[in-house]
Amino acid sequence: MNILIRQARVVDPYQQLDAIMDVHIADGNIQAIGAELNIPDAQVIEAKGQILCPNFTDLLSYLRQPGNSQKGTIASETRAAASAGFGTLLPSPDTQPASDSTAVLELVQDRAEQAGYCQVLPIAALTQGLQSTHLSNMLGLNKAGAVAFSNAGYDITDNTVLLRCYEYAATYKLKIFVQARDAALSHGHMHDGILATQLGLNGIPVIAETLAISRHLQMMQHTGVSCHFQQLSSAAGVEMLRQAKAQGLAISADVDLAHLCNTEQQVQGYNSQYHVQPPLRHESDRQALIAGLADGTIDAIVSAHQPHEAAAKQAPFADTATGMAIYDIFMPLLLSLAADTNLSLLQLTAALSKQPRSLLGLDENGLTVGAAANLCLIDPNLSWQLTSTSQQSRGANQCLQNSTLMGRVMLTLQHGKVTWQAHD
């Protein structure tokens, strides 16, 4: 491969760089960066008006396999991720069977390698079968490739089991990913507020999140385990983690893009495409999440991509499956977030590349000479329509289906290999 990307807006959070430059890529690596490069025999990509940045690392995605291939496959969903600019994915252990054995981890990694779209670094189940009763073989799973451990959206209600999990993880310096939801308070279907009352839907109060955060923070302080909080949804939750960080606790956190862009108002009309967990909350919560991302309380943005077959969303709202297929609309939503808030492209790309990789201890993937070409090229001005034929994910739960969208990833490279290229 010998490519010259010309006149791109290079956005690199590793260098705090935002400038118009040419980038030469050959032999899988970045060979040169500068103004008006002249590279004979290179394939030239004219990228004026387009954005070139490190490809993204997703700390939460649902690839569905093994067990739910009617919703998506590792091949289909890693391809969809590449089309959204992602190069590295951390899939949830919430599969059937759960990712609690070396056999399942090996299957996931083998199929991802065969597909060839993204690097997949599995998150393993914290408890056997995600049943919250017995510890998984955490050390063995770590040796088999698990980079972190999570009980997904299943609350471990037994404090003794949770304590033993955290003590074991702390002993072997294993990272824990936490989706902070109190099980007893999370049986509703949307944010607990006036709108839920008007729609006659059971609400999920903010305390379902904050009570769980408090519990996990105390367990973390007691054991010294390294914790990463996933999918924050409330202003109160953000403030709790802000205070914990100010006290010196070594924690990190993420938020999914849907919660940065949407509120409970999207549920009007019982729109099941916005039935997600944790629920979309009030506009004040959305603004607090944006502020938390801006001030560093929240470290990363995740997709929480969760594809479903059409039937899963075709029922009364309360009976539909939770989750949103988001890879196909990820870039338009991200660009709209940049346009509508004070968050800069440098901040947003940092939250999708530099910061998630840093908290996992992964190699940097910035745009420097000699570095592997792990990049994505984005056209922010391209107008296109999302249809069942243009979407890449197998998920039928597309909240913006048949909408005209602005902005698209044109090219994704992973170690210099083209994993996605859009065709006008």
TIDREN-663353 format. One record per atom (N, C-alpha, C): residue in one letter; z, x, y. Coordinates in steps of 0.05 Angstrom, whole numbers, plus 5000, padded with zeros to 4 digits. Example, Ala and Ser with C-alpha at 12.3 -4.5 7.8 and 13.67 -1.06 7.14 Angstrom:
<pts>
A515652644886/A515652464910/A515652644934/S514252574955/S514352734979/S515752585001/
</pts>
This chain:
<pts>
M500050174976/M500050005000/M500050175025/N498350105043/N498050255068/N497550055091/I499649975104/I499549755124/I500449845151/L498949765172/L499849805199/L500249535212/I502749475218/I503449225232/I503449285262/R501649165276/R501149245304/R502249045324/Q503649145344/Q504548995367/Q506548775360/A508248825340/A510248625333/A512748665351/R514148445354/R516848465367/R518848545345/V519548805345/V521348905325/V524248845332/V525548695315/V528348625319/V530048745296/D531648945303/D533149085282/D536049105290/P537848945279/P540648945286/P542049205280/Y541049365261/Y542249615255/Y542049815278/Q539949795294/Q539549965317/Q539849825343/Q540549565342/Q540649395366/Q537949425381/L535849415365/L533149455376/L531649185378/D530449135401/D528848905406/D526548995425/A524349075413/A522149185429/A519449145415/I517349155430/I514649135420/I513749405409/M513149415383/M512449665370/M510449625348/D509249855339/D507649855315/D509349975292/V508849875268/V510349985244/V508350045222/H508450295212/H506750375190/H508250385165/I507150255144/I508450245118/I506550355097/A507550535081/A506050645058/A507950745037/D507050725012/D508550814989/D511350684988/G511450434997/G513850274996/G515950325018/N515350525035/N517250595056/N516050575084/I517750565104/I516850575132/I516250865139/Q513750915146/Q512851185151/Q513051255181/A512651065198/A512651115227/A513250865243/I514550895265/I515050675284/I514550775312/G512850635327/G512350735354/G510250555368/A509550635392/A507650495408/A504750595402/E502950415397/E500050475394/E499650695372/L500750645349/L500250835326/L497350815318/N496251045311/N493551065300/N493651165272/I493150985253/I493351065224/I490651005211/P489051205207/P486451165194/P486751035166/D484950865160/D484750735133/D486950535127/A488750495146/A490950295141/A489850015144/Q490949835128/Q490349545132/Q491949455156/V490549355176/V491849275201/V492548985202/I495048925208/I496048655212/I496648625242/E495048465256/E495448415284/E497748225287/A500048315299/A502448155299/A503448105328/K501648105347/K502448045374/K503647765375/G506047735387/G507347485389/G509047415365/Q509047595345/Q510647545320/Q513047725319/I514947655303/I517547795300/I517647945274/L518348195275/L518648365251/L521648445249/C522948375227/C525748435224/C526348505195/P528848605190/P529548645162/P529448375146/N528748385121/N528848145105/N531848065101/F532347825092/F534947705093/F536347725066/T539047715068/T540747715044/T542347455045/D542047295024/D543347025022/D545747035004/L548046985016/L550546995001/L551246744986/L549546534989/L550046294973/L547446144969/S546546124944/S544145974937/S544545864909/Y543345644903/Y543445514877/Y540645534864/L540345704845/L537745754832/L537345564808/R539445424801/R539345204781/R539345294752/Q537845504745/Q537845594717/Q540145784712/P541245784688/P540445604665/P541545324669/G540145134657/G541144864652/G540044634668/N538944694692/N538044464709/N535144514718/S533344574700/S530644644708/S529144414720/Q530044164716/Q528743944729/Q529143944760/K531144094769/K531744124797/K530344374809/G530044574793/G528744824802/G529045034781/T527445244784/T527645474765/T528145724781/I529045934767/I529446184781/I526846284794/A524646244781/A522046324792/A521346154817/S521645894815/S520845724837/S522645764862/E525245794857/E527045814880/E527146094892/T526746304876/T526546564888/T523946594904/R521746464895/R519346464910/R519746314937/A521146084936/A521745944960/A523546114979/A525346264968/A527046434984/A525346654998/A523546774983/A521746974995/A520146855017/S519246605014/S517746475035/S519346425060/A522046435058/A523746405081/A524746665092/G523746885081/G524447155091/G526647295076/F527547185053/F529747305039/F528747515019/G530347725016/G529647934996/G531847964975/T534247874982/T536547904963/T538047634963/L538747544939/L540147294935/L542647334918/L544747184925/L547147174909/L547446884899/P546546824875/P546546554865/P549346464857/S549946214861/S552446094853/S552746104823/P555246124814/P555746114785/P555745834773/D555245634791/D555345354782/D552745284769/T552445374744/T550045314727/T551045194701/Q549245124683/Q550045004658/Q548745164635/P550145334621/P553045394624/P553545554649/A556145554657/A556945704681/A556546004676/S556346144698/S555846444697/S558546584691/D559546534667/D562146654659/D561846834635/S559346914628/S558947094606/S556847294613/T556847524600/T554847724605/T552047624597/A551947454577/A549347344568/A548047184591/V549547024604/V548446854626/V547647034649/L549247234656/L548547414678/L546047564672/E545747654647/E543347804640/E540947624641/L541247374632/L538947184633/L538047144662/V539947104680/V539247054708/V537847294720/Q538947534715/Q537747774726/Q534947834714/D534747794688/D532147844674/D529947654685/R530647394688/R528647204697/R527847264726/A529847344742/A529147414770/A527347654771/E527947854754/E526248094754/E523448024745/Q523147854725/Q520547774716/Q519047624738/A520447454753/A519047304774/A518147494796/G519847684803/G519047904822/G519047834851/Y520447614859/Y520447544887/Y522847644903/C525147654890/C527647734904/C529447894885/Q531048064897/Q533248194882/Q535447984879/V536447944855/V538547754850/V541047894841/L543247854856/L545847974850/L547747754844/P548447704819/P549947464811/P552747464821/I553647224829/I556547164832/I557447044805/A559547154794/A560547054768/A562746854772/A563246694751/A565346484752/A568046624752/L569746524770/L572546624771/L574146534747/T573646294738/T575046194714/T573046114693/Q573946104668/Q572146034646/Q571045754650/G568345744649/G566945494652/G567445354679/L568545494698/L569245384724/L571245144721/Q572845164699/Q574644944692/Q577444984705/S577845204718/S580345254734/S582845274717/T582545344692/T584945364675/T585445644664/H583245794658/H583546064647/H581746264661/L582746504665/L581146714679/L578646774662/S576546834676/S574146934663/S574547234657/N572747354642/N572847634636/N571747794660/M573347804681/M572347894707/M571348184706/L572848354694/L572048634693/L569448674677/G569248534655/G566848554639/G564448444654/L564848224668/L562648104684/L561848284707/N563748424719/N563148614740/N561448844729/K562048934706/K560449154694/K557649054686/A557448794682/A554848674675/A553148604699/G554148664723/G552548624747/G553648434768/A555848294762/A556948114782/A558048264806/V557248184830/V558148324854/V560548184867/A561147944858/A563447794868/A564047564849/F566247424854/F567247214837/F567846964853/S567246734842/S567646484857/S568146264837/N569746064845/N570045824829/N568245604840/A566245684855/A564245504867/A565745284883/G564945034880/G566244824896/G568644694881/Y569644834860/Y571744714843/Y574444834851/D576144674862/D578744764871/D580544844847/I581845064849/I583845144828/I586445034837/T587244804827/T589644664837/T592244794827/D592044924804/D594445054793/D594945324807/N597145334822/N597645584837/N598145824819/T599145784796/T599646004778/T596946124769/V595045954762/V592346054754/V591046204778/L591246084802/L590046214825/L591346484831/L593946494829/L595346744833/L594546954813/R594246884788/R593447074767/R590647174772/C588846994780/C586047074787/C586047284809/Y587647234830/Y587647404853/Y589047674847/E591147664831/E592447914823/E590548094807/Y589147964788/Y587248114772/Y585048234789/A583948074807/A581748164824/A582648394842/A585148364853/A586148574870/A586548834855/T587448824830/T587949064814/T585349224810/Y583149084806/Y580649224801/Y578749214825/K579849144848/K578349144874/K575748984872/L576048744861/L573848554859/L573948354882/K571548294892/K571448114916/K571347824906/I572847654921/I572947364915/I571547214937/F569747034929/F568446844948/F569846574945/V570746464967/V572246214967/V570745994982/Q570445764969/Q569545524982/Q572145354985/A573145355009/A575845245014/A575744945017/R576344804995/R576444514995/R578744424977/D580544264989/D582644154973/D581543924957/A581843934931/A580543744912/A581443464918/A584043424922/A585143154925/A584143014951/L583443184971/L582643074997/L579543075000/S578043154980/S575243184983/S573542984967/H574742754961/H573342554945/H571542374961/G571442404987/G569842245004/G566942325004/H565342225023/H562442265022/H561342365049/M562942355070/M562042455096/M564542525113/H564042635137/H566242705154/H568042455160/D570642495159/D572542285164/D572742235194/G571342025204/G571341965232/G570441675237/I569841615262/I569141345269/I566541255255/L564641445253/L562041375240/L562541305210/A564241445197/A564841385168/A565941105166/T567641035184/T568840755184/T566640555189/Q564840605208/Q562740415214/Q560840385191/L560340595176/L558440585153/L559840495127/G562540475128/G563940385104/G564040605083/L563940855091/L563941075071/L566641215073/N567641305050/N570141455049/N569741725062/G571641795080/G571342045095/G572842275082/I571942515089/I573242765081/I574442885106/P577142895109/P578342985133/P578143295136/V578443385160/V578343675165/V580543825150/I582843685147/I585043815133/I584443885104/A582343765092/A581443845066/A580544135066/E579544225088/E578644505091/E581044685100/T582444595121/T584544765132/T586944805113/L587644605098/L589744635079/L589044835058/A586544825049/A585645025029/A585445305040/I584545325065/I584445595078/I587145715079/S589145555088/S591845655091/S592945755064/R592445605043/R593345675016/R592045945007/H589545965011/H588146205002/H588946445019/L589446415045/L590346635062/L593046735052/Q594846555045/Q597446635036/Q597246785009/M595546684992/M595146824966/M593947104971/M592147114990/M590947374996/M592947575007/Q594647475026/Q596747655037/Q598647745015/H599247574996/H601147644975/H599947844955/T597347824949/T596147994928/T594548224939/G593648204964/G591848414975/G588948394966/V588248164954/V585448134945/V583548114969/S581048194965/S579048174986/S577647914984/C577747745005/C576747475005/C574547435025/H572547285017/H570447195035/H570346895034/F570646765057/F570646465058/F567846365063/Q567046175048/Q564246075049/Q564145795060/Q561945745075/Q561245475085/Q563445345102/L564345495122/L566145365141/L564845125153/S566344915159/S565144675170/S566544565195/S568944675201/S570544545222/S571444735243/A572044625267/A573144785289/A575844895282/A577444735269/A580144815261/A580045045241/G578145035222/G577845245202/G576945505215/V575145485234/V574345725249/V576645855263/E578345695277/E580545795292/E582645925273/M583045815250/M584945935231/M583946215222/L581346245217/L580346505209/L580246705233/R579846595257/R579946765281/R582646885284/Q584746725280/Q587446825283/Q588147015260/A587146955236/A587747135213/A586447415218/K584047415228/K582647665234/K584147825256/A585147675276/A586647805298/A589247925288/Q590347825266/Q592747935254/Q592148165235/G589548235233/G588748465217/G588148415188/L587948165180/L587248105152/L584348175147/A583748315125/A581048405118/A579548175105/I578747985121/I577247755110/I574547735124/S572747585112/S570147525123/S569447235118/A567347135131/A566746855129/A563746805134/D562746585124/D560046505130/D559946215136/V557646125146/V557045845152/V554145795143/D553645555133/D550845505125/D549245395148/L546645445148/L544945375170/L544945075177/A545244905156/A545244615161/A547444535179/H549844665176/H552144595193/H551844705221/L550244905225/L549745005252/L547744835267/C546144675253/C543944525265/C544344225265/N546144125248/N546443835244/N549343745247/T549643485251/T552343365252/T552343115235/E554642975235/E554942735220/E552942515228/Q551842545253/Q550042335262/Q547542315245/Q546842535231/Q544442525214/Q544842335190/V547342255184/V547842075162/V547241785170/Q546841735196/Q546141465205/Q543841345187/G544141095180/G542140975163/G542441045134/Y544741165127/Y545341245099/Y543241435089/N542541635105/N540441825097/N541642025077/S541041995052/S542342155031/S541442445032/Q539242505046/Q538442785048/Q540542955062/Y542242825078/Y544342965092/Y547142925079/H547042835054/H549542815038/H550043095027/V551843245040/V552443525032/V555443555030/Q556143785017/Q558943855014/Q559344145020/P561044215040/P562644035057/P560943865075/P562043645085/P560443455100/P559643565128/L557443465138/L556743515166/L558843385183/R559843525203/R562143425219/R561243355247/H563143335265/H562743255292/H561343465308/E560143395330/E558743585348/E560643805357/S563143735362/S565043935371/S565544145349/D565444065324/D565644255302/D563144435301/R560844315305/R558344475305/R558444695326/Q559344615350/Q559544805372/Q561545025366/A563744955353/A565745155346/A564645355325/L562945255307/L561645435287/L559845625301/I558245525320/I556445705336/I558045905351/A560345825364/A562046015379/A563246215360/G564046125336/G565146315316/G563146525307/L560646445305/L558546635298/L558146825321/A558146725345/A557746895368/A559847105372/D562447035367/D564647225373/D565447385348/G564047345326/G564547515302/G566647405283/T567847175289/T569647045270/T568146985244/I565746885248/I563946835225/I562047065223/D561847185199/D560247425196/D557347375188/A556847165173/A554247135160/A553346845161/I550646805159/I549446545155/I548346535127/V548846315113/V547746285086/V545946035086/S544346015065/S542545785062/S544045555049/A545745615029/A546845405011/A544645235000/H542345354995/H540045204984/H540745084958/Q540344814956/Q541144674932/Q539044464925/P536944544910/P534844354904/P535644144883/H534443904887/H534943684869/H532243544862/E532143414840/E529843234834/E530142984851/A527942844854/A527842604872/A529942404865/A530342354839/A532242144830/A535042194839/A535742454843/A538542514850/A539342414877/K537342354894/K537842254921/K537041964924/Q536141834903/Q535241564904/Q537341374892/A539441324907/A541641154899/A543241084924/P545040894922/P546840854945/P548041114954/F548441154980/F549241414991/F551541544975/A553641394970/A555941514957/A555441604929/D553341504917/D552741574889/D550641794887/T549541884909/T547542094908/T548742374905/A547242564895/A548142834892/A548342964919/T550243154922/T550443294947/T548643544947/G547743624970/G546243864972/G543543814986/M542444034996/M539944025011/M538144265003/A535644204998/A533744424994/A532844515021/I533344765028/I533044855055/I531245095059/Y530445225038/Y528745465042/Y526145405057/D524945175051/D522345115064/D522645065094/I524944975103/I525344925131/I527145125144/F527945335130/F529945525140/F529045655166/M526545755166/M525645895190/M525345715214/P524145475212/P524045305235/P526745235246/L528745185228/L531445125237/L532745365251/L532345605240/L533445845252/L532345885280/L529745855283/L528445895309/L529345685329/S529745445320/S530745235338/S533545285346/L535145405328/L537945475335/L537945695357/A536145895354/A535946105374/A535045985401/A533245795401/A532245675426/A534345495439/D536045365423/D537845165434/D540645265440/T541245515433/T543945625437/T543745895451/N546046015456/N546146285467/N546046505446/L545646425421/L545346625400/L542646765402/S542747025403/S540247185405/S539047225377/L536447305377/L535247385352/L536647615339/L537647805355/L539148025344/L541647925329/Q543147735341/Q545547635329/Q544847485303/L542747325304/L542047165281/L541047335258/T539347535264/T538447715242/T540647885231/A542547965249/A544948105239/A546447945219/A546747685225/A548347505207/A546847445181/L544247515180/L542747465156/L541947725141/S542547955153/S541648205140/S543948415141/K544448515164/K546448735167/K549248655157/Q550248435166/Q552948365160/Q553448275131/P551748105120/P552248045091/P552048295073/R550248475080/R549948715063/R552348895067/S553348915092/S555649085097/S558148985082/L558648725082/L561148635069/L561048655039/L558548685028/L558248734999/L558049034992/G557849205013/G557449485008/G554749564999/L552649395005/L549949454997/L548649645017/D546449775008/D544949955025/D543849815050/E543749955072/E542549845096/E539549795091/N538449595106/N535649545103/N534349525131/G535149695149/G534049695176/G531349825177/L530149805201/L527449895205/L527550185216/T527950375199/T527950655207/T526050815189/V524951025201/V523051185186/V524351305161/G522951265139/G523951355113/G525351145097/A526050925110/A527450705096/A525550545080/A526550415059/A524850235043/A523950005061/A521449915056/A520349705073/A521249435062/N523649355071/N524849095065/N524648925090/L522448785094/L521848675120/L520848385118/C520948245140/C519547985141/C518247965169/L515847845169/L514347805193/L514147505198/I514947425222/I515247145229/I513447075253/D512046855250/D510546745272/D512046505283/P513446545306/P515046325317/P513446095329/N510846135333/N509245945347/N507345795329/L507545845303/L505745715284/L506645425278/S504945235283/S505644955277/S504444885249/W506144765232/W505244695205/W506744445196/Q505744325175/Q506944085165/Q508044135137/L510544045133/L511844065107/L511043825091/T509743865069/T508943655050/T509643745022/S509243565003/S509843624975/S508043844965/T505743884978/T503944094969/T504444354983/S505444345008/S505944595023/S508644715017/Q510544555007/Q513244665001/Q513144854978/Q514945044978/Q515145244957/Q517345184937/S519545064946/S521744994928/S520944754911/R522044744888/R521544514870/R523244274880/G525244324896/G527044104905/G525643884920/A526143634912/A524943404926/A526743314950/N529043424952/N530943344973/N530443504999/Q528143455011/Q527343585036/Q527843395059/C529843465076/C530543275097/C528443245119/L526643435121/L524443425141/L521743395128/Q521643265105/Q519143225091/Q517143075109/N514643165109/N512443055124/N512743085154/S514543265163/S514943325191/S513143555199/T512443565224/T511043795235/T513143995246/L513044235236/L515044435242/L513844665257/M515544815271/M514645035287/M516045295277/G514345495270/G515345745261/G515245785231/R514146015223/R513846055194/R513946355188/V515046425165/V514846695155/V512046745145/M510746955156/M508047015148/M507847225126/L509947395124/L509847615105/L512647705099/T513247735073/T515847855065/T515248085046/L516548305052/L516348545036/L519048625024/Q519048694999/Q521448794985/Q520649064973/H521849284983/H521149554975/H518149594977/G517049494998/G514149535004/G512349354988/K513349194970/K511749004955/K511648734969/V509248624971/V508948364983/V510048154963/T512148014972/T513347804955/T512647524966/W511647514991/W510747265002/W508747325024/Q506547185025/Q504647195047/Q503446925051/A503846825076/A502746555083/A499846575088/H498446365083/H495546345088/H495046115107/D493846185130/D493345975150/D491545765139/
</pts>
